[in-house]
Amino acid sequence: MSSGSDARSAFRSGVRDVLPALPANVPFGVIAGVATVGAGFDPVQAAAFAGMLFAGAAQVAAVELIGERAPLTVVVLTALVVNLRYLMYSASLGAHFRDLSARWKLVVSFFLLDVTYALSVAKFEGPNAPDPTGEGRWYYLGTAVPLWATWVGSSVVGIVFGARVPSSWQLDFAIPLLFMGLLFPALDDAPSYLAGVVAGLLAIVGVGLPFNVGILVAALGGIVAGVLAEGVGAGSEEVREQS
């Protein structure tokens, strides 16, 4: 167990480490806030949605589907598919946090993001690693709380702006623009390009399918295509090494 001074020091260390990542979340949060209002949420609902879900791309995808009156099952499955990577994150962090209480595990799971995962794993597996059940959990919280506050704050800015804009402005265009902005930087090799192309084609073919399941099919198809392409590429590389 950590003392109060150790906990405060670890928390401050987490805050310092996460500061460089905060500015990148501001435009994302603003656009997400605008998109949430554009999908028909009132400002209070939109702010609560941002604070309680705290899920980035999955949140925006869910907002889009809710705005289109998609069934709850489709909304939940789509959000789960978008966030599949968190299964790997949680398995990795679970090795460090397995001895925490159930209440702390809930806190850790709520704040699990790409940034909190990357910073915490690097800290826990580096030299002079803190005890995850002591100072380590406070370090994790120090990385997470500023991210959450930045996300909610920037979302509120977008919500206020979106609520003041006439509906004739069609602010829902922000959602596809946001996903395009997330997609293009991630295309850096053949499997990622193939996954993007397959998902895009399936999304086009799936337009008009009942319950908006075309989005879910496109996401799953893109994931499968990317995984298969990586497997083929790894196999080819192994054959070249052996020859």
N, C-alpha and C positions, 0 to 999 in steps of 0.2 A: 504494500500500500504506500502511496506517496503522501508526503506532508503537504500542507497548504502552500508553502513557498515553492516546493518542487512542482506542484500542479500549476501554479501561476506562471512559473518560468517555462514549463513545457507548453502551456497554452500560448504564451507570447511568442515562443519559438515557432509554433505552427502558424501564427498570424504573420510573422515576418516572412516565412517561406511562401505563403500563398499570395502575398501582396502583388507580385508581378503578374499573376494570373487573373486578377480581378478586372482590369480594364477590358479584356476580351469578352467578358460576360455581359458588359453593359449594353452594347448594341443588340445582342441576342435577346436579352431580357426586354428591352424596349419594343422590339418587333413582336416578341411573344405577347406582350401586353396589348399591343395594337390589334394583333390577330385574335386574341381572346374576346375583346370587345366587338370586333368585327364579326365574330361567329355568333353573336347574340347574347353573350353574358352581360349582366349589368356590372358596374364597376366594383361593387362589393363582392359579388360572386367571383369576378375575375381575379381580384386581389387574394381572396381566400384560396382559389385554385392554384395560384402561383406559390403561395406559402405552404400549402399542404402537400402538393404533388412534387414540386421541386425536381422536375425530371427532364428539362431541356427539350430535346427533339421529340421525345415521347409525349411530352405535354402538348407541344404544338400539334402533333399528329392527332392526339385525342381531341383537342379543341376543334380541329377541322372536321373530324368525323361527327362530333356532337353537333356542330353547326349544321351538318347535312342530315341530322336526325338518324344517324346510323344506330343499329341495335347496340346495346351495352356490351354484348359478347364480342362483337367486332371491334369496338373501341378498346376493350381490355386486351384482346389478343394482339391487336396491332401494336399497342404500347409495349406489350411483353416482347414481341418480335424485335421492335426497335431497340429494346434494352437487353437483348440476349447476352451482350458482353458482360453484363453485371453478374451473371452466373459464375464466370471465370474470376471476376474481381472478388466476389464474396468467398469463393473457395480458397483463393489465395490469402485474403485477409483473415479468413476463419482460422487459419493455422496460428495466427498471432493472437486473436481475440477469443479463442475457444473457452478460456477460463473466466471470462467476464460474466457478470450477472445477466439475467434475461433482460432487465431494464436497459442496461448499457448496450446489449446487443441490438435492441430495437433502435437506440439512438444511432449506433454505428450504421445500421442498415438504412435508416432514413437519409443520412447524409452521404451515402456512398455515391461518389461521382468519379469521373475520370481523374480529376485533379486531386481530390482527397485520397483516392487510391494510390496514384503515382507517388505523391509526396510521402504518404505514410509507409508504403512498402519500402521505398528507398531509405527512409529513416530507420525502420525496424530491421532491415537487412544490412545496414551500413555499420561502420565502426562506432563503438560507444552507443549501441542501440539502446533506447530506453525500454523499460519493462512495459509491454502493452497493457498489462492489468494495472499499472501504476501511472507513471508520467506519460506513457505512450498514449493512453486513451485521451488525456488532456491535450497532447500534441495534435491528435487526430481532430479533436473538437476545435482546436485553434485554427486548423486549416479549413474546417467545414463552416463554422459560424460566419466568417466574413463572406464566403461564397454565397451562403444562403441570404444574408442581408443584402448583398449586391444584387442578387437575382430578384429578390422581392422588390427592392427599391427601384431598380431599373424597370421592372415590370409595371410598377405603379405609375412611373412616368409615362410609359406607353399606354397604360389604361386611361390615364387622365387625358392624354393627347387624343387617343382614339375615341373617347366618349364625347369630345368636343367637335369632332369632324363629322360633317354631314354624311349620312349613309350613301348618298349618291357618289361619294368619292371611291367607293368599292375598295375599302382597305383590306379586304380579304386576299388581295393579290400579294400581300406581304408573306403569306404562308409559303407558296411555291418559291418565291424569291429567297426566303430563308433557307429552305431545303437545298436549293441550288447552291447557295453559298456554303453550306455544310458539305455538299457532295463533291464539288470540283476539287478542293484541296486534298480530299481523300483518295482521288484517282492518281495513284503513283506507280502502278505496275499492271501487268496483263490481267491477273485475276480480278483486281478491283475494277478495271475497265469493263471486263466481261460481265461482272456482277451488275454494274450500272446499266449496261446496254440491255441485259436480260430483264432487269427490273423495270426499266423504262418501257420496253416493248410489251411486257405483261400488263403494265399499268394502262397502256393505250388500249390493248385488246380488252382489258377488263372494265373499261368505262361503260357504265350502264348496267353492270351486273347487280343483282339484288343485294340489298343491305351493304353496299359499298365494299363487298369482299374483294373486289379487284385490287385494292391497295394491299390487303393482307397477302393475297396470292403473289403480287409483284414483289413484296418484301421477302417472302419465303423463297420465291424463285431466284431472286438475286443472291440470297445467302447460299443456296444450294449450288448455284453456278460458280460463285466465287470459291467455295470450299472444294468443289470438284476440280476447278482449274488449278488451285494451289496443290492439290494432291497429284495431279498430272505433272505439274512443273517440278515438284519434289522428286517424283519418280524418275523423270527424265534426267534430272541433275545427278541422282544416285547412279543411274546407268552410265552416264558420262564419266563419273569418277571411277567406276569399276573397270571401264574399258581402257 
